[in-house]
């Protein structure tokens, strides 16, 4: 487990982390590190801080991109304070975060981070213009329109990796998405997206460094790598010798590079996936002047946002996302 060298109450913090399961303690340690830095600045332990000091810590020490992130961070800190109280360390015996609610959390969301995570359809197209390779343009759009995978080990990008040209119905603007367990689902897409799939399939060369010159003095121009055919898979690994389809690791590596090319560290498969759902909700809202439960369920169905097909259990999450951005943009 990753235990930092804490400056304030180090034994207490390590005792708390050791009381947790390994994965939980690992995650909590990063939160307590930020707490420890704030305690050191203030010259007092977190359990002795007044509510305004705690509010300052939550606002300035954590890059909270959502209400959920705020409530999670506060929950960890509140649990740590309860641990300290139970150890009879806190003389006043009060946990001043006990009354913190999800309504309070809205005031502590980093709005700039939110704005960078939400990509509009227009912004997506502008980003694609910046990307030199068709492969990268397609990878960026896949999660935005709902092509991604399940939330299990080795499955998070299965629909992206498994797509073949034989899964593309150009006449009806439909693609068939395949999970690793063999299950399929159909997704209607725009003709422009099918054209991009065809361009990627026909791409023969991948140009490194987004087509820009690198700092390597031995290269007179960006390196060009052959993309070898592998059956009729759309995405194949650029390589002189390998004949392989993409892997989750390669997809994640590409996304990290695109963050640099696009100067947006908040872009990820998850943020693009959520942005696509929010954009769909906004489009419905602008068209109808309202959006109801059935609309949110339709969004969940398109994005396969569920647990074993139980879309009704997840529609409220999409509603919360939409309301958060609706308020941010002050959409009437």
URURHU-V78634 format. One record per backbone hydrogen bond with DSSP energy under -0.5 kcal/mol. NH is the residue of the N-H (numbers start at 0). CO is the residue of the C=O. If there is no record, write none. Layout:
nh=[NH:NH]
co=[CO:CO]
//
This chain:
nh=[2:3:5:12:13:14:15:16:17:18:18:19:24:25:26:27:28:29:29:30:31:32:33:34:35:36:37:38:39:40:41:42:43:47:48:53:54:55:56:57:58:59:60:63:64:69:70:71:72:73:74:75:76:77:78:79:80:81:82:83:84:85:86:87:88:89:90:92:95:97:99:104:105:105:106:107:108:109:110:113:114:115:116:117:118:119:123:124:125:126:127:128:129:129:130:136:137:138:139:140:141:142:144:144:145:146:147:149:151:154:155:157:158:159:160:161:162:162:164:166:167:168:168:169:172:173:174:175:176:176:178:181:184:186:188:192:193:194:195:196:197:198:199:200:201:202:202:205:206:207:207:209:210:211:216:218:219:224:226:227:227:232:233:235:236:238:245:250:251:252:253:254:255:256:257:258:259:259:260:261:262:263:266:271:272:273:274:275:276:277:278:279:280:281:282:283:284:285:286:287:288:295:296:297:298:299:300:301:302:303:304:305:307:309:310:312:313:314:316:317:318:319:320:321:322:323:324:325:326:327:328:330]
co=[0:1:3:8:9:10:11:12:13:14:15:16:20:21:22:23:24:25:26:26:27:28:29:30:31:32:33:34:35:36:37:38:38:44:45:49:50:51:52:53:54:55:56:61:62:65:66:67:68:69:70:71:72:73:74:75:76:77:78:79:80:81:82:84:83:83:88:89:93:94:96:100:101:102:103:104:105:63:108:109:110:111:112:113:116:117:119:120:121:122:123:124:125:126:126:132:133:134:135:136:137:138:140:141:142:141:145:154:149:151:151:154:147:147:156:157:158:159:231:163:164:166:173:167:168:168:186:166:174:184:182:178:176:174:172:189:189:190:191:192:193:194:195:196:197:198:199:224:204:205:222:206:207:208:214:215:217:205:203:225:236:229:162:233:243:225:234:246:247:248:249:250:251:252:253:254:255:256:256:257:259:258:263:267:268:269:270:271:272:273:274:275:276:277:278:279:280:281:282:283:284:291:292:293:294:295:296:297:298:300:299:303:305:306:308:309:310:310:313:313:314:315:316:317:318:319:320:321:322:323:324:325]
//
